[in-house]
Amino acid sequence: ARVVRSEGGFIWACKNYDGDVMSDMVSTAFGSLAMMTSVLVSPDGNYEYEAAHGTVTRHYYRYLKGESTSTNPMATIFAWTGALAKRGELDGNEALVKFAKTLEEACLDTLASGVMTKDLCGLAEGVETKPVDSLEFIRAIRANLEAKLA
């Protein structure tokens, strides 16, 4: 209950399976696993960034058939930006860290504009939503990213 009521600001260390169970439970309070990332840290200081959700096999098979899908890529993108930022931090590569943060901002700006995949439209508050498919959503993020990098 504390986690659901919290505004963050703490680290919750769990073993892998326990973290999977807890993230699934907490995500129900917010309606979607598609926005959650996870960072695994080994005792020797290695990091793994991942989307907290599983795969969307049925969407992938629809995509292979050439059908439109509405798969939300936010957690996957944020797993990549987290990993890129960490790599940049470890290497002293500020440009890489800045790129990762800029991509995250572009993603959030896209959502704030109301452009989002259908799974999020019912959860959004305070913004008029425009449901789009996966490809349109990624294109909108790209346009925001390119504008920020220009």
OpenMM code with the backbone's topology and positions (N, CA, C; nanometers):
from openmm import Vec3, app, unit

residues = "ALA ARG VAL VAL ARG SER GLU GLY GLY PHE ILE TRP ALA CYS LYS ASN TYR ASP GLY ASP VAL MET SER ASP MET VAL SER THR ALA PHE GLY SER LEU ALA MET MET THR SER VAL LEU VAL SER PRO ASP GLY ASN TYR GLU TYR GLU ALA ALA HIS GLY THR VAL THR ARG HIS TYR TYR ARG TYR LEU LYS GLY GLU SER THR SER THR ASN PRO MET ALA THR ILE PHE ALA TRP THR GLY ALA LEU ALA LYS ARG GLY GLU LEU ASP GLY ASN GLU ALA LEU VAL LYS PHE ALA LYS THR LEU GLU GLU ALA CYS LEU ASP THR LEU ALA SER GLY VAL MET THR LYS ASP LEU CYS GLY LEU ALA GLU GLY VAL GLU THR LYS PRO VAL ASP SER LEU GLU PHE ILE ARG ALA ILE ARG ALA ASN LEU GLU ALA LYS LEU ALA".split()
positions = [
    Vec3(0.0829, -0.1193, 0.0000),
    Vec3(0.0000, 0.0000, 0.0000),
    Vec3(0.0873, 0.1257, 0.0000),
    Vec3(0.1992, 0.1216, 0.0717),
    Vec3(0.2875, 0.2381, 0.0763),
    Vec3(0.3419, 0.2702, -0.0628),
    Vec3(0.3745, 0.1676, -0.1370),
    Vec3(0.4297, 0.1885, -0.2708),
    Vec3(0.3262, 0.2549, -0.3606),
    Vec3(0.2030, 0.2091, -0.3556),
    Vec3(0.0979, 0.2639, -0.4402),
    Vec3(0.0691, 0.4091, -0.4028),
    Vec3(0.0702, 0.4415, -0.2749),
    Vec3(0.0423, 0.5793, -0.2301),
    Vec3(0.1626, 0.6708, -0.2437),
    Vec3(0.2801, 0.6145, -0.2605),
    Vec3(0.4039, 0.6904, -0.2622),
    Vec3(0.4208, 0.7702, -0.3910),
    Vec3(0.5001, 0.8759, -0.3818),
    Vec3(0.5397, 0.9513, -0.5003),
    Vec3(0.6818, 0.9160, -0.5403),
    Vec3(0.7321, 0.8049, -0.4877),
    Vec3(0.8665, 0.7610, -0.5237),
    Vec3(0.9694, 0.8111, -0.4247),
    Vec3(1.0917, 0.8203, -0.4729),
    Vec3(1.1992, 0.8703, -0.3889),
    Vec3(1.2641, 0.7652, -0.3012),
    Vec3(1.2454, 0.6397, -0.3355),
    Vec3(1.3096, 0.5339, -0.2587),
    Vec3(1.3476, 0.4191, -0.3511),
    Vec3(1.4355, 0.3346, -0.3034),
    Vec3(1.4768, 0.2157, -0.3776),
    Vec3(1.4148, 0.0957, -0.3087),
    Vec3(1.3575, 0.0088, -0.3869),
    Vec3(1.2956, -0.1116, -0.3344),
    Vec3(1.3722, -0.2298, -0.3918),
    Vec3(1.4580, -0.2881, -0.3116),
    Vec3(1.5410, -0.3992, -0.3568),
    Vec3(1.4678, -0.5308, -0.3382),
    Vec3(1.4563, -0.6077, -0.4450),
    Vec3(1.3884, -0.7377, -0.4416),
    Vec3(1.4725, -0.8387, -0.5186),
    Vec3(1.4602, -0.9631, -0.4826),
    Vec3(1.5160, -1.0684, -0.5665),
    Vec3(1.4345, -1.0698, -0.6959),
    Vec3(1.4886, -1.1249, -0.8029),
    Vec3(1.4281, -1.1144, -0.9352),
    Vec3(1.2805, -1.1564, -0.9364),
    Vec3(1.2488, -1.2753, -0.8901),
    Vec3(1.1101, -1.3222, -0.8946),
    Vec3(1.0197, -1.2322, -0.8111),
    Vec3(1.0649, -1.1961, -0.6909),
    Vec3(0.9837, -1.1096, -0.6044),
    Vec3(0.9593, -0.9747, -0.6707),
    Vec3(1.0606, -0.9235, -0.7388),
    Vec3(1.0441, -0.7980, -0.8111),
    Vec3(0.9422, -0.8099, -0.9231),
    Vec3(0.9432, -0.9231, -0.9933),
    Vec3(0.8442, -0.9465, -1.0987),
    Vec3(0.7034, -0.9450, -1.0419),
    Vec3(0.6838, -1.0147, -0.9330),
    Vec3(0.5511, -1.0215, -0.8710),
    Vec3(0.5080, -0.8836, -0.8219),
    Vec3(0.5959, -0.8138, -0.7535),
    Vec3(0.5606, -0.6818, -0.6993),
    Vec3(0.5322, -0.5813, -0.8104),
    Vec3(0.6135, -0.5814, -0.9163),
    Vec3(0.5890, -0.4856, -1.0245),
    Vec3(0.4556, -0.5138, -1.0922),
    Vec3(0.4204, -0.6411, -1.1076),
    Vec3(0.2901, -0.6749, -1.1656),
    Vec3(0.1768, -0.6244, -1.0764),
    Vec3(0.1923, -0.6414, -0.9462),
    Vec3(0.0870, -0.5976, -0.8535),
    Vec3(0.0743, -0.4456, -0.8501),
    Vec3(0.1864, -0.3766, -0.8420),
    Vec3(0.1833, -0.2304, -0.8354),
    Vec3(0.1282, -0.1724, -0.9653),
    Vec3(0.1623, -0.2325, -1.0780),
    Vec3(0.1171, -0.1784, -1.2067),
    Vec3(-0.0348, -0.1794, -1.2187),
    Vec3(-0.1013, -0.2713, -1.1493),
    Vec3(-0.2477, -0.2744, -1.1577),
    Vec3(-0.3087, -0.1479, -1.0998),
    Vec3(-0.2388, -0.0825, -1.0096),
    Vec3(-0.2897, 0.0430, -0.9534),
    Vec3(-0.2870, 0.1547, -1.0562),
    Vec3(-0.2018, 0.1403, -1.1566),
    Vec3(-0.1867, 0.2442, -1.2578),
    Vec3(-0.2381, 0.2012, -1.3935),
    Vec3(-0.2772, 0.0755, -1.4072),
    Vec3(-0.3448, 0.0302, -1.5261),
    Vec3(-0.2621, -0.0334, -1.6353),
    Vec3(-0.1290, -0.0234, -1.6297),
    Vec3(-0.0519, -0.0767, -1.7409),
    Vec3(0.0912, -0.1085, -1.7008),
    Vec3(0.1360, -0.2269, -1.7399),
    Vec3(0.2776, -0.2621, -1.7248),
    Vec3(0.3619, -0.1942, -1.8320),
    Vec3(0.2977, -0.1419, -1.9332),
    Vec3(0.3691, -0.0899, -2.0491),
    Vec3(0.4525, 0.0341, -2.0187),
    Vec3(0.4404, 0.0900, -1.9004),
    Vec3(0.5157, 0.2093, -1.8647),
    Vec3(0.6253, 0.1803, -1.7632),
    Vec3(0.6424, 0.0545, -1.7245),
    Vec3(0.7359, 0.0223, -1.6167),
    Vec3(0.8644, -0.0405, -1.6682),
    Vec3(0.9772, 0.0131, -1.6213),
    Vec3(1.1051, -0.0488, -1.6485),
    Vec3(1.1595, -0.1085, -1.5200),
    Vec3(1.2604, -0.1881, -1.5342),
    Vec3(1.3224, -0.2542, -1.4200),
    Vec3(1.4733, -0.2490, -1.4392),
    Vec3(1.5449, -0.2310, -1.3299),
    Vec3(1.6901, -0.2325, -1.3349),
    Vec3(1.7381, -0.3420, -1.2414),
    Vec3(1.8108, -0.4355, -1.2978),
    Vec3(1.8706, -0.5417, -1.2185),
    Vec3(2.0163, -0.5051, -1.1954),
    Vec3(2.0594, -0.5121, -1.0704),
    Vec3(2.1968, -0.4774, -1.0351),
    Vec3(2.2592, -0.5976, -0.9666),
    Vec3(2.3708, -0.6439, -1.0209),
    Vec3(2.4369, -0.7604, -0.9623),
    Vec3(2.5293, -0.7158, -0.8486),
    Vec3(2.5644, -0.8078, -0.7607),
    Vec3(2.6547, -0.7725, -0.6500),
    Vec3(2.7894, -0.7165, -0.6966),
    Vec3(2.8330, -0.7547, -0.8170),
    Vec3(2.9615, -0.7040, -0.8653),
    Vec3(2.9478, -0.5771, -0.9500),
    Vec3(2.8288, -0.5159, -0.9487),
    Vec3(2.8117, -0.3855, -1.0119),
    Vec3(2.7724, -0.3857, -1.1572),
    Vec3(2.7236, -0.4968, -1.2094),
    Vec3(2.6720, -0.4986, -1.3465),
    Vec3(2.5241, -0.4604, -1.3443),
    Vec3(2.4789, -0.3999, -1.4523),
    Vec3(2.3411, -0.3518, -1.4618),
    Vec3(2.2719, -0.4154, -1.5806),
    Vec3(2.1415, -0.4408, -1.5646),
    Vec3(2.0586, -0.4825, -1.6764),
    Vec3(1.9297, -0.4024, -1.6692),
    Vec3(1.8987, -0.3339, -1.7762),
    Vec3(1.7764, -0.2545, -1.7858),
    Vec3(1.6794, -0.3318, -1.8736),
    Vec3(1.5562, -0.3439, -1.8285),
    Vec3(1.4575, -0.4188, -1.9058),
    Vec3(1.3194, -0.3598, -1.8851),
    Vec3(1.2322, -0.3894, -1.9803),
    Vec3(1.0912, -0.3561, -1.9626),
    Vec3(1.0359, -0.4548, -1.8606),
    Vec3(0.9523, -0.4070, -1.7700),
    Vec3(0.9002, -0.4945, -1.6642),
    Vec3(0.7956, -0.5922, -1.7160),
    Vec3(0.7409, -0.5642, -1.8336),
    Vec3(0.6355, -0.6503, -1.8874),
    Vec3(0.6937, -0.7649, -1.9688),
    Vec3(0.6112, -0.8587, -1.9990),
    Vec3(0.6522, -0.9709, -2.0839),
    Vec3(0.6388, -0.9339, -2.2303),
    Vec3(0.6342, -1.0343, -2.3137),
    Vec3(0.6235, -1.0111, -2.4573),
    Vec3(0.4779, -1.0019, -2.4988),
    Vec3(0.4564, -0.9517, -2.6162),
    Vec3(0.3216, -0.9415, -2.6728),
    Vec3(0.3194, -1.0241, -2.8003),
    Vec3(0.3261, -1.1532, -2.7823),
    Vec3(0.3406, -1.2457, -2.8943),
    Vec3(0.2307, -1.2301, -2.9978),
    Vec3(0.1063, -1.2166, -2.9525),
    Vec3(-0.0030, -1.2074, -3.0497),
    Vec3(0.0098, -1.0810, -3.1349),
    Vec3(0.0588, -0.9719, -3.0771),
    Vec3(0.0802, -0.8503, -3.1564),
    Vec3(0.1919, -0.8727, -3.2577),
    Vec3(0.2958, -0.9426, -3.2159),
    Vec3(0.4072, -0.9691, -3.3066),
    Vec3(0.3601, -1.0516, -3.4262),
    Vec3(0.2795, -1.1528, -3.4023),
    Vec3(0.2292, -1.2348, -3.5134),
    Vec3(0.1377, -1.1535, -3.6045),
    Vec3(0.0601, -1.0631, -3.5478),
    Vec3(-0.0233, -0.9752, -3.6306),
    Vec3(0.0656, -0.8835, -3.7152),
    Vec3(0.1708, -0.8314, -3.6545),
    Vec3(0.2655, -0.7458, -3.7257),
    Vec3(0.3282, -0.8215, -3.8425),
    Vec3(0.3680, -0.9471, -3.8198),
    Vec3(0.4274, -1.0281, -3.9265),
    Vec3(0.3315, -1.0488, -4.0429),
    Vec3(0.2020, -1.0497, -4.0151),
    Vec3(0.1012, -1.0637, -4.1206),
    Vec3(0.0734, -0.9312, -4.1910),
    Vec3(0.1388, -0.8246, -4.1456),
    Vec3(0.1177, -0.6939, -4.2061),
    Vec3(0.0019, -0.6173, -4.1464),
    Vec3(-0.0524, -0.6669, -4.0350),
    Vec3(-0.1646, -0.6006, -3.9693),
    Vec3(-0.1139, -0.4911, -3.8756),
    Vec3(-0.1965, -0.3905, -3.8546),
    Vec3(-0.1639, -0.2825, -3.7623),
    Vec3(-0.1762, -0.3330, -3.6189),
    Vec3(-0.0830, -0.2904, -3.5344),
    Vec3(-0.0901, -0.3243, -3.3920),
    Vec3(-0.0830, -0.1965, -3.3096),
    Vec3(-0.1221, -0.2075, -3.1852),
    Vec3(-0.1150, -0.0935, -3.0946),
    Vec3(-0.0401, -0.1353, -2.9696),
    Vec3(0.0853, -0.1706, -2.9886),
    Vec3(0.1702, -0.2124, -2.8784),
    Vec3(0.2449, -0.0912, -2.8244),
    Vec3(0.2359, -0.0682, -2.6960),
    Vec3(0.2995, 0.0462, -2.6327),
    Vec3(0.4480, 0.0169, -2.6098),
    Vec3(0.5386, 0.0942, -2.6710),
    Vec3(0.6821, 0.0666, -2.6582),
    Vec3(0.7526, 0.1434, -2.5470),
    Vec3(0.6793, 0.2176, -2.4638),
    Vec3(0.7435, 0.3078, -2.3678),
    Vec3(0.8409, 0.2374, -2.2739),
    Vec3(0.8013, 0.1260, -2.2133),
    Vec3(0.8914, 0.0594, -2.1189),
    Vec3(1.0166, 0.0094, -2.1893),
    Vec3(1.0027, -0.0384, -2.3107),
    Vec3(1.1195, -0.0855, -2.3853),
    Vec3(1.2114, 0.0312, -2.4191),
    Vec3(1.1543, 0.1420, -2.4633),
    Vec3(1.2357, 0.2602, -2.4938),
    Vec3(1.3082, 0.3077, -2.3680),
    Vec3(1.2368, 0.3139, -2.2552),
    Vec3(1.2988, 0.3621, -2.1325),
    Vec3(1.4026, 0.2636, -2.0780),
    Vec3(1.3870, 0.1356, -2.1064),
    Vec3(1.4928, 0.0404, -2.0699),
    Vec3(1.6187, 0.0735, -2.1496),
    Vec3(1.6028, 0.1010, -2.2775),
    Vec3(1.7178, 0.1374, -2.3604),
    Vec3(1.7786, 0.2695, -2.3162),
    Vec3(1.6960, 0.3705, -2.2878),
    Vec3(1.7523, 0.4996, -2.2472),
    Vec3(1.8237, 0.4868, -2.1128),
    Vec3(1.7705, 0.4045, -2.0230),
    Vec3(1.8387, 0.3818, -1.8957),
    Vec3(1.9746, 0.3182, -1.9168),
    Vec3(1.9790, 0.2175, -2.0042),
    Vec3(2.1054, 0.1495, -2.0328),
    Vec3(2.2043, 0.2434, -2.1027),
    Vec3(2.1547, 0.3223, -2.1976),
    Vec3(2.2429, 0.4169, -2.2669),
    Vec3(2.2979, 0.5222, -2.1708),
    Vec3(2.2118, 0.5728, -2.0824),
    Vec3(2.2569, 0.6726, -1.9852),
    Vec3(2.3611, 0.6128, -1.8907),
    Vec3(2.3401, 0.4895, -1.8472),
    Vec3(2.4371, 0.4243, -1.7593),
    Vec3(2.5693, 0.4031, -1.8322),
    Vec3(2.5637, 0.3573, -1.9582),
    Vec3(2.6858, 0.3380, -2.0359),
    Vec3(2.7587, 0.4712, -2.0506),
    Vec3(2.6829, 0.5769, -2.0809),
    Vec3(2.7436, 0.7088, -2.0932),
    Vec3(2.8069, 0.7552, -1.9634),
    Vec3(2.7391, 0.7282, -1.8526),
    Vec3(2.7924, 0.7633, -1.7209),
    Vec3(2.9225, 0.6870, -1.6939),
    Vec3(2.9231, 0.5578, -1.7197),
    Vec3(3.0415, 0.4755, -1.6945),
    Vec3(3.1598, 0.5151, -1.7826),
    Vec3(3.1297, 0.5581, -1.9058),
    Vec3(3.2355, 0.5943, -2.0013),
    Vec3(3.2715, 0.7428, -1.9974),
    Vec3(3.1988, 0.8205, -1.9175),
    Vec3(3.2215, 0.9646, -1.9186),
    Vec3(3.1763, 1.0290, -2.0484),
    Vec3(3.0765, 0.9714, -2.1142),
    Vec3(3.0266, 1.0187, -2.2434),
    Vec3(2.8991, 1.1007, -2.2197),
    Vec3(2.9170, 1.2296, -2.1937),
    Vec3(2.8033, 1.3173, -2.1633),
    Vec3(2.7049, 1.3285, -2.2797),
    Vec3(2.7550, 1.3204, -2.4029),
    Vec3(2.6660, 1.3291, -2.5190),
    Vec3(2.5678, 1.2123, -2.5203),
    Vec3(2.6136, 1.0942, -2.4833),
    Vec3(2.5254, 0.9775, -2.4790),
    Vec3(2.4226, 0.9919, -2.3675),
    Vec3(2.4655, 1.0393, -2.2522),
    Vec3(2.3729, 1.0627, -2.1405),
    Vec3(2.2672, 1.1641, -2.1831),
    Vec3(2.3105, 1.2722, -2.2468),
    Vec3(2.2171, 1.3766, -2.2916),
    Vec3(2.1187, 1.3210, -2.3948),
    Vec3(2.1675, 1.2394, -2.4880),
    Vec3(2.0784, 1.1806, -2.5885),
    Vec3(1.9711, 1.0949, -2.5211),
    Vec3(2.0105, 1.0117, -2.4253),
    Vec3(1.9144, 0.9252, -2.3561),
    Vec3(1.8076, 1.0087, -2.2859),
    Vec3(1.8497, 1.1131, -2.2184),
    Vec3(1.7536, 1.1988, -2.1473),
    Vec3(1.6633, 1.2734, -2.2460),
    Vec3(1.7180, 1.3146, -2.3582),
    Vec3(1.6391, 1.3850, -2.4597),
    Vec3(1.5351, 1.2917, -2.5211),
    Vec3(1.5715, 1.1671, -2.5449),
    Vec3(1.4752, 1.0694, -2.5971),
    Vec3(1.3624, 1.0465, -2.4960),
    Vec3(1.3966, 1.0380, -2.3682),
    Vec3(1.2923, 1.0234, -2.2658),
    Vec3(1.1985, 1.1436, -2.2665),
    Vec3(1.2544, 1.2641, -2.2765),
    Vec3(1.1716, 1.3851, -2.2827),
    Vec3(1.0805, 1.3825, -2.4049),
    Vec3(1.1316, 1.3381, -2.5192),
    Vec3(1.0509, 1.3299, -2.6412),
    Vec3(0.9350, 1.2329, -2.6221),
    Vec3(0.9606, 1.1219, -2.5549),
    Vec3(0.8540, 1.0251, -2.5265),
    Vec3(0.7463, 1.0872, -2.4385),
    Vec3(0.7891, 1.1522, -2.3312),
    Vec3(0.6929, 1.2127, -2.2382),
    Vec3(0.6167, 1.3268, -2.3033),
    Vec3(0.6838, 1.4050, -2.3879),
    Vec3(0.6154, 1.5129, -2.4600),
    Vec3(0.5098, 1.4562, -2.5548),
    Vec3(0.5392, 1.3427, -2.6151),
    Vec3(0.4429, 1.2789, -2.7048),
    Vec3(0.3180, 1.2407, -2.6273),
    Vec3(0.3360, 1.1796, -2.5126),
    Vec3(0.2208, 1.1443, -2.4287),
    Vec3(0.1458, 1.2684, -2.3822),
    Vec3(0.2191, 1.3706, -2.3406),
    Vec3(0.1552, 1.4934, -2.2917),
    Vec3(0.0730, 1.5617, -2.3999),
    Vec3(0.1106, 1.5386, -2.5270),
    Vec3(0.0341, 1.5975, -2.6374),
    Vec3(-0.0938, 1.5193, -2.6659),
    Vec3(-0.1082, 1.4033, -2.6001),
    Vec3(-0.2278, 1.3212, -2.6193),
    Vec3(-0.2105, 1.2083, -2.7184),
    Vec3(-0.0983, 1.2031, -2.7861),
    Vec3(-0.0725, 1.0960, -2.8827),
    Vec3(-0.0222, 0.9751, -2.8046),
    Vec3(-0.0965, 0.8644, -2.8135),
    Vec3(-0.0579, 0.7444, -2.7390),
    Vec3(-0.1268, 0.6217, -2.7953),
    Vec3(-0.0735, 0.5063, -2.7599),
    Vec3(-0.1349, 0.3812, -2.8024),
    Vec3(-0.2647, 0.3614, -2.7243),
    Vec3(-0.3518, 0.2784, -2.7803),
    Vec3(-0.4872, 0.2632, -2.7273),
    Vec3(-0.4913, 0.2183, -2.5816),
    Vec3(-0.3932, 0.1388, -2.5379),
    Vec3(-0.3946, 0.0899, -2.4006),
    Vec3(-0.3839, 0.2023, -2.2990),
    Vec3(-0.3241, 0.3147, -2.3384),
    Vec3(-0.3079, 0.4256, -2.2450),
    Vec3(-0.4199, 0.5279, -2.2514),
    Vec3(-0.4942, 0.5309, -2.3600),
    Vec3(-0.5972, 0.6336, -2.3770),
    Vec3(-0.6992, 0.6334, -2.2634),
    Vec3(-0.7395, 0.5161, -2.2195),
    Vec3(-0.8371, 0.5084, -2.1116),
    Vec3(-0.7816, 0.5462, -1.9759),
    Vec3(-0.6501, 0.5528, -1.9654),
    Vec3(-0.5848, 0.5848, -1.8383),
    Vec3(-0.5452, 0.7313, -1.8279),
    Vec3(-0.5378, 0.7996, -1.9408),
    Vec3(-0.4889, 0.9374, -1.9430),
    Vec3(-0.5904, 1.0319, -1.8808),
    Vec3(-0.5389, 1.1249, -1.8041),
    Vec3(-0.6236, 1.2266, -1.7421),
    Vec3(-0.5679, 1.3642, -1.7744),
    Vec3(-0.6568, 1.4588, -1.7985),
    Vec3(-0.6150, 1.5959, -1.8212),
    Vec3(-0.5626, 1.6255, -1.9599),
    Vec3(-0.5819, 1.5332, -2.0529),
    Vec3(-0.5364, 1.5555, -2.1895),
    Vec3(-0.6341, 1.4866, -2.2846),
    Vec3(-0.6617, 1.5517, -2.3964),
    Vec3(-0.7453, 1.4890, -2.4981),
    Vec3(-0.6579, 1.3909, -2.5748),
    Vec3(-0.6988, 1.2653, -2.5770),
    Vec3(-0.6139, 1.1624, -2.6360),
    Vec3(-0.6426, 1.1407, -2.7837),
    Vec3(-0.5372, 1.1011, -2.8530),
    Vec3(-0.5477, 1.0619, -2.9939),
    Vec3(-0.4885, 0.9216, -3.0039),
    Vec3(-0.5733, 0.8192, -3.0063),
    Vec3(-0.5194, 0.6828, -3.0145),
    Vec3(-0.4549, 0.6566, -3.1502),
    Vec3(-0.3346, 0.5995, -3.1448),
    Vec3(-0.2612, 0.5675, -3.2673),
    Vec3(-0.2082, 0.4249, -3.2569),
    Vec3(-0.1680, 0.3697, -3.3711),
    Vec3(-0.1076, 0.2372, -3.3684),
    Vec3(0.0406, 0.2510, -3.3326),
    Vec3(0.1066, 0.1391, -3.3210),
    Vec3(0.2466, 0.1375, -3.2766),
    Vec3(0.3370, 0.2226, -3.3644),
    Vec3(0.3253, 0.2057, -3.4948),
    Vec3(0.4125, 0.2769, -3.5870),
    Vec3(0.3894, 0.4280, -3.5805),
    Vec3(0.2638, 0.4699, -3.5751),
    Vec3(0.2341, 0.6136, -3.5642),
    Vec3(0.2901, 0.6712, -3.4345),
    Vec3(0.2819, 0.5947, -3.3269),
    Vec3(0.3329, 0.6406, -3.1986),
    Vec3(0.4842, 0.6587, -3.2042),
    Vec3(0.5531, 0.5628, -3.2603),
    Vec3(0.6990, 0.5725, -3.2710),
    Vec3(0.7374, 0.6888, -3.3623),
    Vec3(0.6611, 0.7096, -3.4693),
    Vec3(0.6888, 0.8229, -3.5584),
    Vec3(0.6689, 0.9565, -3.4859),
    Vec3(0.5682, 0.9648, -3.3995),
    Vec3(0.5448, 1.0879, -3.3234),
    Vec3(0.6590, 1.1125, -3.2251),
    Vec3(0.7073, 1.0071, -3.1611),
    Vec3(0.8217, 1.0208, -3.0711),
    Vec3(0.9432, 1.0674, -3.1513),
    Vec3(0.9640, 1.0073, -3.2671),
    Vec3(1.0779, 1.0450, -3.3516),
    Vec3(1.0713, 1.1925, -3.3893),
    Vec3(0.9530, 1.2389, -3.4286),
    Vec3(0.9390, 1.3803, -3.4668),
    Vec3(0.9730, 1.4710, -3.3487),
    Vec3(0.9260, 1.4366, -3.2300),
    Vec3(0.9591, 1.5167, -3.1116),
    Vec3(1.1088, 1.5115, -3.0805),
    Vec3(1.1692, 1.3933, -3.0961),
    Vec3(1.3127, 1.3791, -3.0721),
    Vec3(1.3926, 1.4632, -3.1714),
    Vec3(1.3578, 1.4542, -3.2989),
    Vec3(1.4299, 1.5300, -3.3999),
    Vec3(1.4189, 1.6804, -3.3752),
    Vec3(1.3003, 1.7262, -3.3316),
    Vec3(1.2830, 1.8691, -3.3007),
    Vec3(1.3717, 1.9102, -3.1827),
    Vec3(1.3840, 1.8245, -3.0838),
    Vec3(1.4671, 1.8552, -2.9674),
    Vec3(1.6167, 1.8538, -3.0014),
    Vec3(1.6557, 1.7681, -3.0957),
    Vec3(1.7965, 1.7565, -3.1327),
    Vec3(1.8398, 1.8621, -3.2347),
    Vec3(1.7414, 1.9272, -3.2988),
    Vec3(1.7736, 2.0263, -3.4041),
    Vec3(1.8399, 2.1504, -3.3479),
] * unit.nanometer
topology = app.Topology()
chain = topology.addChain("A")
for resn in residues:
    res = topology.addResidue(resn, chain)
    for name in ("N", "CA", "C"):
        topology.addAtom(name, app.Element.getBySymbol(name[0]), res)
